[in-house]
Amino acid sequence: MNDTKFHPQPNCAQGGAQQAIVQTIDLRHVTCGLVPAILDALKTLQTDQADVLVRAGIETEIINGFGTGGDWAFQFMPSFGHGLARFTRLPADRLKRLRLDTLDY
């Protein structure tokens, strides 16, 4: 369904520092159900970052679909001919959310 590729993220550190692996997920072919497809792909990740390739001009749908919160932060990166959203896994301590349920009062 998707062509998953790996490429090293550039590391400006000197010496033998280990480079982080950024997984690239190609979803440019997805025209319907893009947000669920992204979520399914992110569930299978072993790394903390992923570049998701999407159709050009689809940024608004991604922003509306993910909104605020969730397990991943994302930003749009400059790209040519397609959209590129970089998703970064949030640290576990940031996942503790304030619950404001009426049952708690």
MDTraj code that builds the backbone (N, CA, C; nanometers):
import mdtraj as md
import numpy as np

residues = "MET ASN ASP THR LYS PHE HIS PRO GLN PRO ASN CYS ALA GLN GLY GLY ALA GLN GLN ALA ILE VAL GLN THR ILE ASP LEU ARG HIS VAL THR CYS GLY LEU VAL PRO ALA ILE LEU ASP ALA LEU LYS THR LEU GLN THR ASP GLN ALA ASP VAL LEU VAL ARG ALA GLY ILE GLU THR GLU ILE ILE ASN GLY PHE GLY THR GLY GLY ASP TRP ALA PHE GLN PHE MET PRO SER PHE GLY HIS GLY LEU ALA ARG PHE THR ARG LEU PRO ALA ASP ARG LEU LYS ARG LEU ARG LEU ASP THR LEU ASP TYR".split()
xyz = np.array([
    [0.0822, -0.1181, 0.0000],
    [0.0000, 0.0000, 0.0000],
    [0.0872, 0.1254, 0.0000],
    [0.1824, 0.1335, 0.0918],
    [0.2704, 0.2497, 0.0904],
    [0.4134, 0.2040, 0.0776],
    [0.4906, 0.2889, 0.0183],
    [0.6317, 0.2600, -0.0023],
    [0.7082, 0.3258, 0.1112],
    [0.7596, 0.2479, 0.2029],
    [0.8296, 0.3010, 0.3192],
    [0.9790, 0.2983, 0.2919],
    [1.0416, 0.4137, 0.3128],
    [1.1839, 0.4254, 0.2891],
    [1.2497, 0.4816, 0.4138],
    [1.3771, 0.4535, 0.4301],
    [1.4521, 0.5067, 0.5420],
    [1.5624, 0.5951, 0.4890],
    [1.5869, 0.7049, 0.5551],
    [1.7009, 0.7882, 0.5205],
    [1.7521, 0.8525, 0.6478],
    [1.8830, 0.8698, 0.6610],
    [1.9369, 0.9311, 0.7817],
    [1.9090, 1.0798, 0.7833],
    [1.8799, 1.1289, 0.9015],
    [1.8617, 1.2722, 0.9199],
    [1.9991, 1.3349, 0.9370],
    [2.0270, 1.4462, 0.8681],
    [2.1595, 1.5065, 0.8826],
    [2.1877, 1.5444, 1.0273],
    [2.3095, 1.5198, 1.0704],
    [2.3500, 1.5496, 1.2067],
    [2.4732, 1.6381, 1.1997],
    [2.4650, 1.7571, 1.2575],
    [2.5747, 1.8528, 1.2501],
    [2.6788, 1.8307, 1.3594],
    [2.6573, 1.7352, 1.4469],
    [2.7511, 1.7118, 1.5570],
    [2.8840, 1.6579, 1.5043],
    [2.9907, 1.6923, 1.5717],
    [3.1234, 1.6443, 1.5347],
    [3.1471, 1.5063, 1.5953],
    [3.2400, 1.4353, 1.5401],
    [3.2782, 1.3061, 1.5972],
    [3.1905, 1.1939, 1.5464],
    [3.1871, 1.0842, 1.6205],
    [3.1145, 0.9655, 1.5790],
    [2.9749, 0.9592, 1.6351],
    [2.9062, 1.0710, 1.6393],
    [2.7704, 1.0729, 1.6938],
    [2.6782, 0.9887, 1.6063],
    [2.5872, 0.9190, 1.6710],
    [2.4931, 0.8340, 1.6002],
    [2.3856, 0.9214, 1.5354],
    [2.3525, 0.8938, 1.4092],
    [2.2517, 0.9709, 1.3394],
    [2.1138, 0.9115, 1.3648],
    [2.0140, 1.0010, 1.3784],
    [1.8765, 0.9575, 1.3979],
    [1.8202, 0.9088, 1.2651],
    [1.7344, 0.8098, 1.2707],
    [1.6704, 0.7561, 1.1514],
    [1.5318, 0.8175, 1.1409],
    [1.5027, 0.8757, 1.0249],
    [1.3715, 0.9314, 0.9967],
    [1.3070, 0.8434, 0.8910],
    [1.1951, 0.7860, 0.9244],
    [1.1255, 0.6990, 0.8300],
    [1.0397, 0.7859, 0.7384],
    [1.0414, 0.7573, 0.6096],
    [0.9592, 0.8282, 0.5125],
    [0.8424, 0.7397, 0.4721],
    [0.7231, 0.7943, 0.4861],
    [0.6003, 0.7218, 0.4520],
    [0.5361, 0.7935, 0.3343],
    [0.5219, 0.7263, 0.2228],
    [0.4694, 0.7866, 0.1014],
    [0.3195, 0.7615, 0.0920],
    [0.2404, 0.8667, 0.1166],
    [0.0947, 0.8561, 0.1068],
    [0.0413, 0.9521, 0.0002],
    [0.1224, 0.9828, -0.0981],
    [0.0798, 1.0750, -0.2043],
    [-0.0363, 1.0174, -0.2852],
    [-0.0505, 0.8876, -0.2871],
    [-0.1566, 0.8236, -0.3644],
    [-0.2917, 0.8228, -0.2918],
    [-0.2943, 0.8556, -0.1636],
    [-0.4177, 0.8506, -0.0842],
    [-0.5014, 0.9748, -0.1139],
    [-0.6256, 0.9543, -0.1578],
    [-0.7145, 1.0662, -0.1880],
    [-0.8301, 1.0758, -0.0898],
    [-0.8590, 0.9696, -0.0191],
    [-0.9687, 0.9689, 0.0772],
    [-0.9211, 0.8950, 0.2019],
    [-0.9492, 0.9492, 0.3194],
    [-0.9077, 0.8846, 0.4436],
    [-0.7608, 0.9053, 0.4741],
    [-0.7100, 1.0230, 0.4443],
    [-0.5680, 1.0502, 0.4642],
    [-0.5285, 1.0465, 0.6112],
    [-0.6066, 1.1108, 0.6976],
    [-0.5705, 1.1156, 0.8397],
    [-0.5695, 0.9760, 0.9013],
    [-0.6703, 0.8911, 0.8785],
    [-0.6612, 0.7539, 0.9309],
    [-0.5417, 0.6769, 0.8748],
    [-0.5078, 0.7010, 0.7477],
    [-0.3917, 0.6328, 0.6887],
    [-0.2627, 0.6769, 0.7574],
    [-0.2520, 0.8054, 0.7886],
    [-0.1342, 0.8551, 0.8603],
    [-0.1279, 0.7942, 0.9995],
    [-0.2403, 0.7921, 1.0702],
    [-0.2424, 0.7345, 1.2053],
    [-0.2043, 0.5875, 1.2038],
    [-0.2540, 0.5124, 1.1071],
    [-0.2182, 0.3699, 1.0967],
    [-0.0688, 0.3530, 1.0724],
    [-0.0119, 0.4379, 0.9864],
    [0.1317, 0.4291, 0.9581],
    [0.2144, 0.4669, 1.0807],
    [0.1706, 0.5675, 1.1560],
    [0.2451, 0.6109, 1.2744],
    [0.2425, 0.5052, 1.3853],
    [0.1354, 0.4274, 1.3917],
    [0.1255, 0.3221, 1.4932],
    [0.2332, 0.2155, 1.4768],
    [0.2788, 0.1956, 1.3558],
    [0.3754, 0.0891, 1.3287],
    [0.5201, 0.1346, 1.3396],
    [0.5429, 0.2623, 1.3672],
    [0.6797, 0.3160, 1.3697],
    [0.7601, 0.2661, 1.4880],
    [0.8853, 0.2397, 1.4632],
    [0.9802, 0.2057, 1.5687],
    [1.0679, 0.3264, 1.6027],
    [1.0635, 0.4299, 1.5198],
    [1.1448, 0.5496, 1.5397],
    [1.0588, 0.6610, 1.5990],
    [1.1238, 0.7712, 1.6349],
    [1.0528, 0.8833, 1.6948],
    [1.0180, 0.9932, 1.5960],
    [1.0605, 0.9778, 1.4701],
    [1.0288, 1.0765, 1.3676],
    [0.9913, 1.0077, 1.2381],
    [0.8998, 1.0729, 1.1664],
    [0.8610, 1.0219, 1.0349],
    [0.8277, 1.1390, 0.9443],
    [0.8709, 1.1294, 0.8208],
    [0.8322, 1.2245, 0.7175],
    [0.7209, 1.1595, 0.6367],
    [0.6061, 1.2278, 0.6300],
    [0.4917, 1.1751, 0.5562],
    [0.4752, 1.2582, 0.4295],
    [0.4862, 1.1914, 0.3154],
    [0.4662, 1.2569, 0.1865],
    [0.3190, 1.2491, 0.1500],
    [0.2594, 1.3647, 0.1185],
    [0.1175, 1.3716, 0.0829],
    [0.1033, 1.4533, -0.0451],
    [-0.0172, 1.4534, -0.1007],
    [-0.0432, 1.5350, -0.2190],
    [-0.0162, 1.6814, -0.1877],
    [0.0276, 1.7559, -0.2859],
    [0.0531, 1.8988, -0.2683],
    [-0.0772, 1.9714, -0.2348],
    [-0.0705, 2.0661, -0.1425],
    [-0.1849, 2.1486, -0.1071],
    [-0.2818, 2.0866, -0.0092],
    [-0.2468, 1.9778, 0.0544],
    [-0.3372, 1.9067, 0.1446],
    [-0.3105, 1.9411, 0.2917],
    [-0.2260, 2.0407, 0.3166],
    [-0.1862, 2.0754, 0.4522],
    [-0.3050, 2.1081, 0.5422],
    [-0.4044, 2.1786, 0.4877],
    [-0.5211, 2.2177, 0.5674],
    [-0.5954, 2.0958, 0.6195],
    [-0.6085, 1.9921, 0.5378],
    [-0.6771, 1.8700, 0.5824],
    [-0.6016, 1.8042, 0.6974],
    [-0.4705, 1.8047, 0.6892],
    [-0.3907, 1.7433, 0.7959],
    [-0.4041, 1.8245, 0.9245],
    [-0.3967, 1.9558, 0.9137],
    [-0.4105, 2.0411, 1.0324],
    [-0.5476, 2.0217, 1.0947],
    [-0.6532, 2.0187, 1.0145],
    [-0.7883, 1.9981, 1.0666],
    [-0.8056, 1.8590, 1.1258],
    [-0.7411, 1.7597, 1.0686],
    [-0.7548, 1.6228, 1.1160],
    [-0.6830, 1.5958, 1.2468],
    [-0.5679, 1.6612, 1.2658],
    [-0.4899, 1.6364, 1.3867],
    [-0.5146, 1.7412, 1.4940],
    [-0.5436, 1.8641, 1.4545],
    [-0.5728, 1.9687, 1.5509],
    [-0.4629, 1.9813, 1.6541],
    [-0.5031, 1.9900, 1.7791],
    [-0.4060, 1.9987, 1.8877],
    [-0.4138, 1.8725, 1.9705],
    [-0.3072, 1.8434, 2.0394],
    [-0.3042, 1.7246, 2.1233],
    [-0.2599, 1.6034, 2.0437],
    [-0.2696, 1.4888, 2.1065],
    [-0.2280, 1.3663, 2.0406],
    [-0.0878, 1.3256, 2.0834],
    [-0.0420, 1.2150, 2.0283],
    [0.0874, 1.1590, 2.0641],
    [0.2009, 1.2128, 1.9775],
    [0.1675, 1.2901, 1.8747],
    [0.2665, 1.3364, 1.7780],
    [0.2550, 1.4866, 1.7566],
    [0.3686, 1.5526, 1.7476],
    [0.3743, 1.6915, 1.7020],
    [0.4098, 1.6871, 1.5541],
    [0.3620, 1.7826, 1.4775],
    [0.3960, 1.7814, 1.3348],
    [0.4215, 1.9225, 1.2859],
    [0.5012, 1.9288, 1.1816],
    [0.5275, 2.0549, 1.1141],
    [0.5455, 2.0256, 0.9661],
    [0.5164, 2.1253, 0.8845],
    [0.5328, 2.1083, 0.7409],
    [0.6714, 2.1555, 0.7009],
    [0.7371, 2.0763, 0.6202],
    [0.8732, 2.1033, 0.5753],
    [0.8681, 2.1481, 0.4291],
    [0.9663, 2.2288, 0.3871],
    [0.9721, 2.2667, 0.2455],
    [0.9907, 2.1422, 0.1585],
    [0.9198, 2.1366, 0.0481],
    [0.9293, 2.0220, -0.0417],
    [0.8984, 2.0672, -0.1837],
    [0.9219, 1.9799, -0.2761],
    [0.9009, 2.0129, -0.4171],
    [0.8088, 1.9091, -0.4793],
    [0.6923, 1.9523, -0.5259],
    [0.6013, 1.8634, -0.5965],
    [0.5072, 1.7834, -0.5086],
    [0.5200, 1.7929, -0.3776],
    [0.4328, 1.7214, -0.2854],
    [0.4395, 1.7904, -0.1487],
    [0.3466, 1.7559, -0.0604],
    [0.3517, 1.8056, 0.0760],
    [0.4354, 1.7124, 0.1605],
    [0.5062, 1.7675, 0.2581],
    [0.5884, 1.6862, 0.3472],
    [0.5621, 1.7309, 0.4898],
    [0.5057, 1.6427, 0.5694],
    [0.4789, 1.6707, 0.7105],
    [0.5727, 1.5850, 0.7941],
    [0.6495, 1.6476, 0.8824],
    [0.7379, 1.5736, 0.9720],
    [0.6658, 1.5559, 1.1056],
    [0.6471, 1.4302, 1.1431],
    [0.5835, 1.3959, 1.2700],
    [0.6916, 1.3541, 1.3683],
    [0.6852, 1.4087, 1.4894],
    [0.7811, 1.3775, 1.5950],
    [0.7035, 1.3290, 1.7163],
    [0.7416, 1.2119, 1.7661],
    [0.6742, 1.1540, 1.8828],
    [0.6998, 1.2414, 2.0050],
    [0.5942, 1.2719, 2.0783],
    [0.6085, 1.3517, 2.1997],
    [0.6597, 1.2641, 2.3135],
    [0.7382, 1.3216, 2.4046],
    [0.7855, 1.2441, 2.5201],
    [0.6676, 1.1958, 2.6050],
    [0.6863, 1.0852, 2.6726],
    [0.5787, 1.0234, 2.7512],
    [0.5225, 1.1174, 2.8571],
    [0.6070, 1.1990, 2.9207],
    [0.5573, 1.2867, 3.0263],
    [0.4650, 1.3954, 2.9706],
    [0.4792, 1.4315, 2.8432],
    [0.3904, 1.5304, 2.7823],
    [0.2556, 1.4702, 2.7484],
    [0.2457, 1.3382, 2.7519],
    [0.1198, 1.2736, 2.7166],
    [0.0208, 1.2718, 2.8318],
    [0.0654, 1.3064, 2.9507],
    [-0.0256, 1.3143, 3.0648],
    [-0.1089, 1.4403, 3.0475],
    [-0.2355, 1.4207, 3.0258],
    [-0.3238, 1.5330, 2.9969],
    [-0.4153, 1.5596, 3.1160],
    [-0.4547, 1.6815, 3.1288],
    [-0.5491, 1.7226, 3.2303],
    [-0.6861, 1.6709, 3.1923],
    [-0.7506, 1.5967, 3.2828],
    [-0.8846, 1.5460, 3.2561],
    [-0.9848, 1.6394, 3.3194],
    [-1.0747, 1.6881, 3.2425],
    [-1.1792, 1.7783, 3.2916],
    [-1.3167, 1.7168, 3.2669],
    [-1.3355, 1.5959, 3.3156],
    [-1.4637, 1.5301, 3.3024],
    [-1.5594, 1.5800, 3.4095],
    [-1.6873, 1.5852, 3.3792],
    [-1.7853, 1.6284, 3.4793],
    [-1.7946, 1.5278, 3.5938],
    [-1.7594, 1.4020, 3.5703],
    [-1.7648, 1.3027, 3.6761],
    [-1.6575, 1.3256, 3.7820],
    [-1.5532, 1.4006, 3.7493],
    [-1.4463, 1.4268, 3.8446],
    [-1.4835, 1.5314, 3.9472],
    [-1.5921, 1.6059, 3.9235],
    [-1.6302, 1.7138, 4.0161],
    [-1.7271, 1.6626, 4.1125],
])
top = md.Topology()
chain = top.add_chain()
for i, resn in enumerate(residues, 1):
    res = top.add_residue(resn, chain, resSeq=i)
    for name in ("N", "CA", "C"):
        top.add_atom(name, md.element.get_by_symbol(name[0]), res)
traj = md.Trajectory(xyz[None], top)
